Amino acid sequence: QVQLVESGGRLVQPGGSLRLSCAASGRTFSRLAMGWFRQAPGKEREFVTAISWSGYSTRLADSVKGRFTISRDTGKNTVYLQMNSLTPEDTAVYYCAAVPRPSGYADSIGEYTYWGQGTQVTVSS
C-alpha cells in the first residue's frame, strides 16, 4: 500500500506561481512512477504531468507545457509540481497518483493504482 498526501494548494492571483507537494509513504518510493492530475468543477479529471521513478522521463500535458514542471526527491519521498504563469483555467483540485513501474511514466488515469485526496488550487484576482 502507498499513502499519498498532497499539500500546497491555495488561492493565487493570475500570473502567480505555486508549488504543490505530494509526500508518499508505505512503499519504496524509488520504484513508483508518479503523476499529477486535476479536476475542475463540472469537468472530468485530466492528466497534467508524470515522471518516471528515475526522474529521467517526464511528460506534460499540452495545456501546461512551458509553465509547469514536475520533479521528485527520492530522499524525501516527495514529488513536486511547480506551476508558473497561472491562469483561472488552472483552477481545479489537483491530485497526486502513483503506480509501481520499473521504467517510464504513466499518463492515463487507468494506469495509476494509488491516489491522494487532492489539494485545491484557485487562480483568481
Disulfide bonds with the S-S distance in Angstrom:
Cys22-Cys96 2.06
